[in-house]
């Protein structure tokens, strides 16, 4: 074991007894090692996946996605039923979206949340029932709103006064009636990174609580709009229910006030449920989370003497985050001597172009050898990418076997959410494919880019 005086490791990082172990909370349930020590996902070995698809590659365990989607739906429906109401779960497509993933989550009974015209088109291309879609976004264009109304999107979550007037004009021309919810800021700032918190006052989303009554009054006077309720999202990667309870209490004060002028059948409390990225993360179990949040709403309604509305929630990361594992090949290794000890830099053939979260948020990840089990004792490493940025860090702090070497495959778990959607072509690096695994088989669900794909957008050449 390394002491704090001799190691640059942060205090939260736990040196494992076995640097080849797979912490259950971080990895898909199917993750294991075969007789050679290679990582196996969905019944397919990492070496086989890389042999067929190369590196980097994002591997998504289909059964894990389906299982988590079904568990979320069952937990919230059960909790709502116990308190005399109903609940719908929307998958937040911004976490990871493709036509196949749309089909998986909707097969498991989830609705779908989109926030751009592009995400809407993916959902429709997948054959999604538009009535089961919610459309978010702080700057929806007139064309995007018109497309949503034309397609029959179930609910548009209104984010500004300008958007109300845009929808008024669109529905007046088309004769449609569009269901809308109003996004409000409850003022509750979840315990999370500032860039991930979305309900404090100084940010771009939604209406302050004080401005909401006037916005709702305007919606209610427009013949083409049907106001169905309030929406709030307090942040992301949240553990515990305290923030949700406080936000619900503030929303119910407004909900009660608005009931004086008409029915409000729904209340959407958003998502942001946290997952485990490292062995020290301890996310709240979904059943406990569902019961705690729904109970808070039911208790708040009882105290105010008002009916419990139908509830809806929008998890994304909690569905796909731990279902994803990114595989890389190790390229170079170098040891650096620091005042506090030594650190080994392990460079891989991807980086911030396929996972920008470490650079954006200081996100923490785990890593393990994937092509074999290491034989030597653990050493402190920093896994870095191939890009021309000192901040191109994939895993900031981790322990790997001391015999990690060029050519090894490295696996980074919990990359199913917000990695592929944030990917880029920085330094003209092609974006990797997304591969689904299930029952011992793998298949491409999003094709990787080739150098020809990159050059195809350059108008200076003729391919």
Backbone torsions as a table, in degrees:
resi	resn	phi	psi	omega
1	UNK	NA	143.5	178.6
2	UNK	-92.8	139.2	175.3
3	UNK	-86.6	158.6	179.8
4	UNK	-59.8	-30.0	-177.4
5	UNK	-73.9	-20.9	-174.2
6	UNK	-114.6	6.5	-175.5
7	UNK	-138.3	139.9	175.1
8	UNK	-81.9	8.7	179.6
9	UNK	-65.2	139.6	176.8
10	UNK	-68.1	159.9	-175.7
11	UNK	-62.8	-28.4	-177.4
12	UNK	-78.5	-19.1	-174.2
13	UNK	-75.3	124.9	-179.0
14	UNK	-100.2	124.5	175.6
15	UNK	-74.7	122.5	-175.4
16	UNK	-77.0	152.4	171.6
17	UNK	-66.1	-31.6	-180.0
18	UNK	-130.5	112.4	-177.4
19	UNK	-75.1	5.8	174.6
20	UNK	-107.2	0.1	-173.0
21	UNK	-69.6	158.0	179.2
22	UNK	-119.6	105.8	-177.2
23	UNK	-72.0	120.7	-170.2
24	UNK	-55.1	-40.3	-174.8
25	UNK	-67.8	-20.4	-173.7
26	UNK	-93.2	-33.7	-171.8
27	UNK	-100.0	160.2	170.1
28	UNK	-58.1	151.6	-178.5
29	UNK	-60.0	-25.8	-177.5
30	UNK	-80.7	-8.7	-174.5
31	UNK	-65.8	133.5	178.4
32	UNK	-158.1	-177.9	173.2
33	UNK	-121.1	141.7	178.9
34	UNK	-87.1	-172.7	-174.5
35	UNK	-65.4	-19.7	177.4
36	UNK	-89.6	-6.1	-176.4
37	UNK	92.5	-1.2	-179.7
38	UNK	-73.8	146.3	176.2
39	UNK	-68.1	139.6	177.2
40	UNK	-122.9	130.7	179.4
41	UNK	-127.9	124.7	-179.8
42	UNK	58.2	29.0	-179.4
43	UNK	82.0	7.4	-179.2
44	UNK	-120.6	131.3	-178.6
45	UNK	-74.6	148.9	178.9
46	UNK	-59.9	-36.7	-179.9
47	UNK	-64.9	-38.2	177.5
48	UNK	-67.3	-41.9	179.1
49	UNK	-59.8	-47.3	-177.6
50	UNK	-68.8	-35.6	177.2
51	UNK	-59.6	-38.0	-178.5
52	UNK	-84.1	-35.2	-167.4
53	UNK	-121.9	-5.3	179.3
54	UNK	76.1	-174.5	176.1
55	UNK	-132.2	154.8	-9.1
56	UNK	-66.6	159.9	177.2
57	UNK	-151.1	134.1	175.9
58	UNK	-95.6	120.1	-178.3
59	UNK	-104.6	127.2	179.4
60	UNK	-115.9	124.6	178.4
61	UNK	-83.4	106.8	-175.7
62	UNK	-60.0	-42.1	-179.5
63	UNK	-63.5	-35.2	177.8
64	UNK	-65.0	-44.1	178.3
65	UNK	-61.3	-49.3	-178.9
66	UNK	-62.2	-42.9	-178.8
67	UNK	-64.2	-42.5	179.4
68	UNK	-68.8	-38.9	177.8
69	UNK	-61.0	-47.6	180.0
70	UNK	-64.2	-38.1	179.9
71	UNK	-67.2	-40.0	177.3
72	UNK	-62.8	-47.2	179.7
73	UNK	-59.9	-48.0	-178.1
74	UNK	-62.6	-40.5	-177.6
75	UNK	-64.7	-45.7	-177.9
76	UNK	-75.0	-35.3	176.0
77	UNK	-64.8	-41.8	179.8
78	UNK	-64.9	-44.7	179.8
79	UNK	-63.7	-41.2	179.9
80	UNK	-66.1	-43.8	-179.7
81	UNK	-59.8	-38.6	-179.9
82	UNK	-64.4	-20.0	-180.0
83	UNK	-112.9	19.6	171.9
84	UNK	75.3	25.0	177.7
85	UNK	-139.5	-169.1	-179.7
86	UNK	-126.1	164.2	178.9
87	UNK	-142.4	142.3	172.5
88	UNK	-118.8	142.9	176.8
89	UNK	-113.9	124.1	175.5
90	UNK	-103.2	131.0	172.0
91	UNK	-78.2	126.4	178.8
92	UNK	-79.1	99.2	-171.9
93	UNK	-62.4	-20.7	-179.8
94	UNK	-62.3	-21.7	180.0
95	UNK	-64.5	-43.7	176.9
96	UNK	-171.5	124.2	-174.4
97	UNK	-134.7	133.8	168.1
98	UNK	-156.3	167.2	-179.6
99	UNK	-61.7	-36.8	179.7
100	UNK	-66.4	-43.0	-179.9
101	UNK	-65.3	-38.1	173.8
102	UNK	-55.2	-47.0	-178.6
103	UNK	-64.8	-40.8	-179.5
104	UNK	-59.5	-52.7	-173.4
105	UNK	-69.3	-34.6	-179.7
106	UNK	-74.8	-32.3	172.1
107	UNK	-58.6	-33.5	-178.1
108	UNK	-87.6	9.2	173.2
109	UNK	92.6	6.5	177.4
110	UNK	-86.5	150.3	165.9
111	UNK	-85.7	-176.7	-173.6
112	UNK	-136.0	137.2	179.9
113	UNK	-108.5	125.7	176.1
114	UNK	-123.4	158.8	-177.3
115	UNK	-135.1	7.3	173.5
116	UNK	-145.8	166.8	174.6
117	UNK	-61.7	-34.4	178.5
118	UNK	-65.1	-44.9	177.6
119	UNK	-64.3	-36.5	177.0
120	UNK	-61.1	-42.8	-178.6
121	UNK	-67.4	-35.4	175.4
122	UNK	-61.5	-45.0	-179.8
123	UNK	-61.8	-45.4	-179.4
124	UNK	-67.4	-37.4	178.2
125	UNK	-64.5	-28.1	178.7
126	UNK	-78.2	-6.3	-179.0
127	UNK	88.8	16.8	-179.3
128	UNK	-64.7	142.9	172.6
129	UNK	-70.9	115.1	-175.6
130	UNK	-59.1	-28.4	179.8
131	UNK	-65.5	-17.7	179.6
132	UNK	-97.9	15.8	-179.2
133	UNK	-106.0	144.9	167.5
134	UNK	-115.5	140.7	-174.8
135	UNK	-118.1	110.5	179.1
136	UNK	-97.4	-178.1	171.8
137	UNK	128.2	139.7	-178.6
138	UNK	-87.3	-10.9	-176.7
139	UNK	-142.3	54.5	177.6
140	UNK	-68.4	130.9	-179.8
141	UNK	-76.6	166.4	175.9
142	UNK	-59.6	-41.7	-179.3
143	UNK	-64.3	-40.2	179.1
144	UNK	-66.1	-42.8	178.8
145	UNK	-65.2	-40.8	178.4
146	UNK	-63.0	-39.6	178.2
147	UNK	-64.4	-40.9	179.4
148	UNK	-63.5	-43.9	179.3
149	UNK	-65.7	-43.7	179.6
150	UNK	-61.8	-40.4	-177.0
151	UNK	-75.7	-15.8	-179.1
152	UNK	85.7	31.3	178.2
153	UNK	-56.0	134.0	-172.9
154	UNK	-60.9	-46.4	-176.4
155	UNK	-143.5	131.8	169.4
156	UNK	-102.8	125.6	178.4
157	UNK	-91.0	107.1	-173.2
158	UNK	-75.9	134.8	-173.1
159	UNK	-118.9	-7.7	-178.3
160	UNK	-158.6	162.4	177.3
161	UNK	-64.6	-35.7	179.1
162	UNK	-61.9	-40.4	-179.3
163	UNK	-65.1	-35.5	176.1
164	UNK	-58.8	-45.1	-178.6
165	UNK	-70.1	-34.8	175.8
166	UNK	-62.0	-44.8	178.9
167	UNK	-66.9	-35.4	177.3
168	UNK	-59.8	-44.4	-179.3
169	UNK	-68.7	-40.9	-178.7
170	UNK	-64.7	-46.9	-178.2
171	UNK	-71.0	-29.2	176.4
172	UNK	-64.9	-41.3	179.4
173	UNK	-70.3	-39.4	-172.7
174	UNK	-89.6	-20.7	-176.0
175	UNK	80.0	5.7	-179.7
176	UNK	-79.4	160.0	170.3
177	UNK	-116.8	120.2	-175.5
178	UNK	-107.3	127.6	173.9
179	UNK	-74.4	134.1	-179.9
180	UNK	-135.2	151.3	167.2
181	UNK	-118.4	158.4	179.0
182	UNK	-108.0	122.7	176.4
183	UNK	-81.7	128.2	-179.3
184	UNK	-125.3	156.7	175.2
185	UNK	-99.3	115.9	-178.3
186	UNK	-77.4	-12.8	-176.2
187	UNK	83.8	0.3	178.0
188	UNK	-86.9	122.2	-179.2
189	UNK	-104.0	104.7	-177.2
190	UNK	-62.9	157.1	179.1
191	UNK	-75.8	86.1	-175.4
192	UNK	-157.6	-180.0	177.9
193	UNK	-65.0	143.6	-177.6
194	UNK	-54.7	-37.0	-178.3
195	UNK	-73.8	-15.4	-179.8
196	UNK	-98.4	-12.4	-178.5
197	UNK	-87.8	130.0	-170.2
198	UNK	-127.4	18.3	179.9
199	UNK	-125.8	0.3	174.9
200	UNK	-77.2	166.6	-165.7
201	UNK	-69.7	-36.5	-171.5
202	UNK	-90.6	69.8	177.9
203	UNK	-158.6	174.7	-165.7
204	UNK	-84.1	-14.5	-171.0
205	UNK	-90.2	137.9	163.5
206	UNK	73.5	-174.0	-178.7
207	UNK	-106.6	138.3	169.0
208	UNK	-59.9	151.9	-178.3
209	UNK	-54.7	-38.3	-176.9
210	UNK	-67.2	-25.7	-177.8
211	UNK	-92.2	-10.6	-173.8
212	UNK	-65.3	-42.4	-178.2
213	UNK	-56.8	-41.2	179.7
214	UNK	-66.3	-39.0	179.2
215	UNK	-64.9	-42.7	178.9
216	UNK	-65.3	-40.3	178.1
217	UNK	-60.0	-40.8	178.5
218	UNK	-65.5	-42.9	178.5
219	UNK	-60.0	-43.1	-175.8
220	UNK	-67.0	-20.9	179.9
221	UNK	-91.8	-0.7	179.7
222	UNK	-95.9	119.3	-176.2
223	UNK	-58.3	-31.5	-174.9
224	UNK	-86.9	2.2	-179.5
225	UNK	-119.9	138.4	178.8
226	UNK	-119.5	105.7	-178.8
227	UNK	-74.7	122.5	-176.7
228	UNK	-113.9	-10.5	177.7
229	UNK	156.1	-177.9	-178.5
230	UNK	-99.2	152.5	178.7
231	UNK	-133.1	141.4	175.6
232	UNK	-148.5	146.4	176.1
233	UNK	-135.5	122.2	-171.3
234	UNK	-98.2	-4.3	178.5
235	UNK	147.9	-167.5	-176.2
236	UNK	-134.5	158.9	178.9
237	UNK	55.1	51.8	-176.8
238	UNK	-99.9	131.2	172.2
239	UNK	-104.2	140.9	177.5
240	UNK	87.6	173.7	-175.2
241	UNK	-114.2	-3.1	-173.0
242	UNK	-59.0	-45.6	180.0
243	UNK	-63.2	-39.7	178.5
244	UNK	-65.8	-39.5	179.7
245	UNK	-62.6	-46.0	-179.1
246	UNK	-66.6	-41.7	178.5
247	UNK	-62.7	-42.8	179.2
248	UNK	-61.1	-40.5	179.8
249	UNK	-60.5	-44.5	179.9
250	UNK	-67.6	-39.0	178.3
251	UNK	-65.8	-37.0	-178.9
252	UNK	-68.4	-30.3	173.0
253	UNK	-59.9	-45.7	178.2
254	UNK	-68.5	-43.3	178.8
255	UNK	-55.6	-45.9	179.7
256	UNK	-62.1	-42.3	179.2
257	UNK	-61.6	-43.0	-176.9
258	UNK	-72.1	-23.2	179.1
259	UNK	-62.0	-21.7	-179.6
260	UNK	-61.7	-24.5	-176.4
261	UNK	-113.5	12.2	177.2
262	UNK	153.1	163.7	-179.7
263	UNK	-66.9	149.6	173.7
264	UNK	-134.9	96.3	-170.6
265	UNK	-75.8	-19.3	-170.1
266	UNK	-130.5	158.4	171.1
267	UNK	-143.8	123.3	-179.3
268	UNK	-110.1	119.2	-177.2
269	UNK	-100.5	12.1	173.8
270	UNK	73.5	-154.7	-177.6
271	UNK	-139.8	-128.8	179.9
272	UNK	90.0	15.2	-177.6
273	UNK	-67.2	131.2	-173.5
274	UNK	-78.0	158.8	176.5
275	UNK	-128.2	172.2	177.2
276	UNK	-90.3	124.3	172.2
277	UNK	-104.6	-26.3	179.8
278	UNK	-133.3	170.8	-176.9
279	UNK	-67.0	-18.2	-178.9
280	UNK	-91.7	-10.0	178.4
281	UNK	-71.7	140.3	-176.5
282	UNK	-133.7	75.0	-178.2
283	UNK	-65.9	150.4	178.5
284	UNK	-69.7	129.2	176.8
285	UNK	-55.5	143.1	-173.4
286	UNK	-60.5	-42.6	-179.2
287	UNK	-61.9	-40.0	178.4
288	UNK	-66.6	-41.2	178.4
289	UNK	-62.0	-48.0	-178.6
290	UNK	-61.2	-47.8	-179.0
291	UNK	-63.2	-41.8	-178.6
292	UNK	-64.4	-42.9	-178.5
293	UNK	-71.0	-47.0	-178.3
294	UNK	-64.4	-40.2	177.9
295	UNK	-61.3	-38.8	178.6
296	UNK	-61.8	-41.3	178.2
297	UNK	-66.3	-46.5	-178.9
298	UNK	-61.1	-43.0	178.6
299	UNK	-64.3	-41.0	178.9
300	UNK	-64.3	-39.1	178.4
301	UNK	-67.5	-42.0	179.0
302	UNK	-61.3	-41.3	-179.5
303	UNK	-65.1	-28.3	-178.7
304	UNK	-95.6	-8.1	-179.3
305	UNK	69.6	36.4	-179.6
306	UNK	-123.4	156.5	179.3
307	UNK	-65.9	150.1	174.8
308	UNK	-78.0	120.9	-179.5
309	UNK	-73.7	164.8	168.4
310	UNK	-65.3	139.0	-174.8
311	UNK	-109.4	153.4	172.8
312	UNK	-142.7	153.5	-174.9
313	UNK	-139.8	157.9	-171.6
314	UNK	-135.0	65.5	176.4
315	UNK	-74.7	144.3	173.4
316	UNK	-127.8	-64.0	178.7
317	UNK	-55.0	-39.3	-177.8
318	UNK	-66.6	-18.1	177.9
319	UNK	-88.5	-47.2	-170.0
320	UNK	-111.8	-14.3	-171.9
321	UNK	-55.8	-57.4	-177.3
322	UNK	-79.5	-4.2	175.0
323	UNK	-80.2	-12.6	-175.1
324	UNK	-104.9	138.1	175.5
325	UNK	-136.1	127.7	177.7
326	UNK	-99.0	131.0	178.3
327	UNK	-104.7	131.8	178.3
328	UNK	-126.7	164.6	168.5
329	UNK	-107.5	135.2	177.5
330	UNK	-73.3	134.1	-179.8
331	UNK	-105.7	-71.5	-179.7
332	UNK	-120.9	159.1	179.2
333	UNK	-136.7	136.2	174.5
334	UNK	-145.0	143.0	177.2
335	UNK	-98.4	137.3	-179.4
336	UNK	-121.5	132.3	178.0
337	UNK	-91.1	126.8	-179.4
338	UNK	-117.5	166.6	177.3
339	UNK	-59.2	-34.8	-176.1
340	UNK	-91.3	0.3	-178.5
341	UNK	144.6	-146.4	-178.5
342	UNK	-126.4	148.4	174.8
343	UNK	-131.5	140.5	177.2
344	UNK	-102.2	126.0	175.8
345	UNK	-94.0	121.6	179.0
346	UNK	-111.8	112.6	-177.3
347	UNK	-94.0	137.6	179.6
348	UNK	-122.1	170.4	-171.3
349	UNK	-89.1	21.7	172.0
350	UNK	-133.3	-139.7	178.0
351	UNK	139.2	-139.2	-172.5
352	UNK	-67.5	-13.8	175.3
353	UNK	-75.8	-23.7	176.1
354	UNK	-111.7	-11.4	174.9
355	UNK	-149.7	95.6	-178.6
356	UNK	-89.6	-2.9	-170.0
357	UNK	-66.7	-35.1	178.7
358	UNK	-63.5	-43.9	179.3
359	UNK	-69.9	-37.3	-176.9
360	UNK	-74.6	-45.9	-169.2
361	UNK	-117.8	-3.3	-169.5
362	UNK	67.6	29.9	-177.4
363	UNK	-63.4	144.9	178.6
364	UNK	-104.1	140.1	178.2
365	UNK	-132.0	172.2	174.2
366	UNK	-112.4	169.5	175.7
367	UNK	-154.1	150.4	175.4
368	UNK	-145.7	149.6	169.2
369	UNK	-59.8	140.3	-175.6
370	UNK	-116.0	-23.3	-177.5
371	UNK	-90.0	-12.6	-178.6
372	UNK	-167.3	172.9	168.9
373	UNK	-94.9	137.8	177.5
374	UNK	-76.3	153.8	-177.2
375	UNK	-105.0	-17.3	-174.7
376	UNK	-97.9	166.4	179.3
377	UNK	-65.1	160.0	-176.2
378	UNK	-68.0	143.3	171.9
379	UNK	-128.0	152.5	178.8
380	UNK	-76.6	129.2	-179.1
381	UNK	-131.4	160.5	166.3
382	UNK	-124.4	121.3	179.4
383	UNK	-89.8	123.2	-175.8
384	UNK	-124.4	160.6	-177.9
385	UNK	-93.9	-171.2	-174.2
386	UNK	-98.9	3.1	-171.4
387	UNK	-85.9	157.7	-174.9
388	UNK	-84.2	61.3	178.3
389	UNK	-146.8	132.1	177.3
390	UNK	-68.0	-23.0	177.4
391	UNK	-84.2	7.4	179.9
392	UNK	-79.0	76.8	-177.5
393	UNK	-113.2	131.2	177.8
394	UNK	-92.8	-52.1	177.2
395	UNK	-129.2	114.2	-171.6
396	UNK	-69.6	-43.8	-176.9
397	UNK	-140.0	124.6	178.0
398	UNK	-159.5	158.5	171.9
399	UNK	-107.8	127.8	175.4
400	UNK	-126.7	160.6	176.1
401	UNK	-56.8	142.4	-176.6
402	UNK	-65.2	-14.7	179.7
403	UNK	-95.5	17.3	174.1
404	UNK	-57.0	137.0	-170.6
405	UNK	-146.3	157.8	175.8
406	UNK	-53.2	138.3	-178.3
407	UNK	97.1	-18.3	174.4
408	UNK	-64.5	151.0	169.2
409	UNK	-92.0	137.9	179.6
410	UNK	-119.6	135.8	179.9
411	UNK	-113.0	132.1	174.6
412	UNK	-115.5	112.4	-177.9
413	UNK	-82.7	172.6	176.8
414	UNK	62.1	37.4	179.1
415	UNK	-107.8	17.2	-178.6
416	UNK	-72.9	-22.9	-175.7
417	UNK	-112.1	132.8	170.7
418	UNK	63.4	20.2	172.5
419	UNK	-100.9	-63.4	176.9
420	UNK	-58.1	-42.1	-179.9
421	UNK	-63.7	-26.5	179.7
422	UNK	-95.7	6.0	-174.8
423	UNK	-69.1	158.7	-176.4
424	UNK	-145.3	178.9	174.7
425	UNK	-108.3	32.6	-179.3
426	UNK	-55.0	137.4	-174.5
427	UNK	60.9	22.2	-179.8
428	UNK	55.3	45.5	173.5
429	UNK	-97.5	125.8	-180.0
430	UNK	-64.7	146.1	176.6
431	UNK	-75.6	142.8	-173.6
432	UNK	-78.4	163.4	175.2
433	UNK	-74.9	162.5	171.0
434	UNK	-112.9	124.7	-174.4
435	UNK	-115.7	129.2	174.5
436	UNK	-94.2	138.0	174.3
437	UNK	-121.7	144.1	176.7
438	UNK	-168.6	132.4	173.6
439	UNK	52.4	42.2	174.7
440	UNK	81.4	8.1	179.8
441	UNK	-126.7	151.7	177.0
442	UNK	-126.9	150.8	177.0
443	UNK	-152.7	152.6	178.7
444	UNK	-78.2	128.7	172.9
445	UNK	-111.7	-20.3	169.3
446	UNK	-138.6	121.4	-177.6
447	UNK	-68.0	142.5	172.7
448	UNK	-75.8	161.2	179.5
449	UNK	-88.8	150.4	175.0
450	UNK	-107.6	169.7	174.5
451	UNK	-61.6	-32.2	177.2
452	UNK	-64.2	-38.6	176.9
453	UNK	-60.2	-42.5	180.0
454	UNK	-64.3	-43.2	-177.9
455	UNK	-72.0	-22.3	-175.9
456	UNK	-62.9	-24.7	-179.0
457	UNK	-88.1	-7.7	-178.1
458	UNK	-85.0	110.7	-175.5
459	UNK	-71.8	-6.4	-178.7
460	UNK	-82.4	-3.8	179.4
461	UNK	-131.7	161.0	179.5
462	UNK	-117.9	105.2	-179.7
463	UNK	-84.6	NA	NA
